[in-house]
Amino acid sequence: MAECKVCESEVDQLVTVKVAGKSKKMCEDCADRAREAAEIAEESESVVQGMMGFKGRR
């Protein structure tokens, strides 16, 4: 059994996910939460840039 480094629970299989440019191995539940958090951060950044009138590329 593999152990998730994020939630420290034993799972059958670990999934590799890129978080903040680094690949991390975690369980499927933690991977879903990490993907969701990344999507929210990206949308939030887009909204803030829109409010500030930023027209460049990132």
KEPADREN-814210 format. One record per atom (N, C-alpha, C): residue in one letter; x, y, z. Coordinates in steps of 0.2 Angstrom, whole numbers, padded with zeros to 4 digits, always signed. Layout:
<sites>
AXYZ...
</sites>
This chain:
<sites>
M+0004-0006+0000M+0000+0000+0000M+0004+0006+0000A+0003+0011-0004A+0006+0017-0004A+0003+0022+0000E+0007+0027+0003E+0004+0032+0007E+0005+0039+0004C-0001+0042+0005C-0001+0049+0002C+0003+0054+0006K+0007+0058+0004K+0011+0063+0008K+0007+0069+0010V+0001+0070+0007V-0003+0076+0009V-0007+0074+0015C-0011+0069+0014C-0016+0067+0019C-0014+0062+0024E-0008+0058+0022E-0005+0053+0025E-0010+0047+0026S-0014+0046+0021S-0018+0040+0022S-0015+0035+0017E-0017+0028+0018E-0015+0023+0014E-0020+0022+0008V-0017+0022+0002V-0021+0021-0004V-0018+0016-0009D-0022+0013-0013D-0020+0008-0018D-0015+0011-0023Q-0016+0017-0025Q-0012+0020-0031Q-0011+0028-0030L-0005+0030-0031L-0004+0037-0031L-0004+0040-0038V-0006+0046-0038V-0007+0050-0045V-0002+0056-0045T+0002+0057-0050T+0006+0062-0051T+0003+0068-0053V+0004+0074-0050V+0000+0080-0052V+0005+0086-0051K+0005+0090-0056K+0010+0096-0056K+0006+0102-0051V+0010+0104-0046V+0007+0109-0042V+0012+0114-0041A+0011+0120-0043A+0015+0126-0043A+0022+0124-0047G+0021+0121-0052G+0027+0119-0056G+0031+0113-0054K+0029+0110-0049K+0033+0104-0046K+0028+0098-0047S+0031+0092-0048S+0027+0086-0049S+0027+0083-0042K+0020+0081-0039K+0020+0078-0033K+0015+0072-0034K+0017+0067-0030K+0013+0061-0030K+0008+0061-0024M+0001+0060-0025M-0004+0061-0020M-0010+0056-0022C-0014+0055-0017C-0020+0051-0019C-0025+0055-0023E-0030+0052-0026E-0034+0055-0031E-0038+0060-0028D-0040+0060-0021D-0044+0065-0018D-0040+0071-0017C-0034+0070-0015C-0030+0076-0014C-0028+0079-0021A-0027+0075-0026A-0026+0078-0033A-0031+0082-0035D-0038+0080-0034D-0043+0083-0036D-0044+0090-0033R-0042+0090-0026R-0042+0096-0022R-0037+0101-0025A-0031+0098-0027A-0025+0103-0029A-0027+0106-0036R-0030+0102-0040R-0032+0104-0047R-0037+0110-0046E-0042+0109-0042E-0047+0114-0040E-0044+0120-0038A-0040+0120-0033A-0037+0125-0030A-0033+0129-0036A-0029+0126-0040A-0026+0129-0045A-0030+0133-0050E-0036+0130-0052E-0041+0133-0056E-0044+0139-0053I-0045+0139-0047I-0048+0145-0043I-0043+0150-0043A-0036+0148-0042A-0031+0154-0041A-0030+0157-0048E-0030+0153-0054E-0030+0156-0060E-0035+0160-0062E-0041+0158-0060E-0047+0163-0062E-0047+0169-0058S-0045+0168-0051S-0044+0174-0047S-0039+0179-0050E-0033+0177-0052E-0028+0181-0055E-0031+0185-0061S-0034+0181-0065S-0037+0184-0071S-0042+0190-0069V-0046+0189-0064V-0051+0194-0062V-0047+0200-0060V-0042+0199-0055V-0038+0205-0053V-0035+0208-0058Q-0032+0205-0063Q-0028+0208-0068Q-0033+0212-0072G-0039+0210-0073G-0044+0213-0077G-0046+0220-0074M-0047+0219-0067M-0049+0225-0063M-0043+0231-0063M-0037+0228-0064M-0032+0233-0064M-0030+0236-0071G-0033+0233-0076G-0032+0235-0083G-0026+0232-0086F-0023+0226-0083F-0017+0223-0086F-0019+0220-0092K-0015+0222-0098K-0016+0220-0104K-0010+0215-0107G-0005+0214-0103G+0001+0210-0105G-0001+0203-0105R+0005+0199-0106R+0004+0192-0106R+0008+0190-0099R+0006+0185-0097R+0010+0182-0091R+0014+0176-0093
</sites>
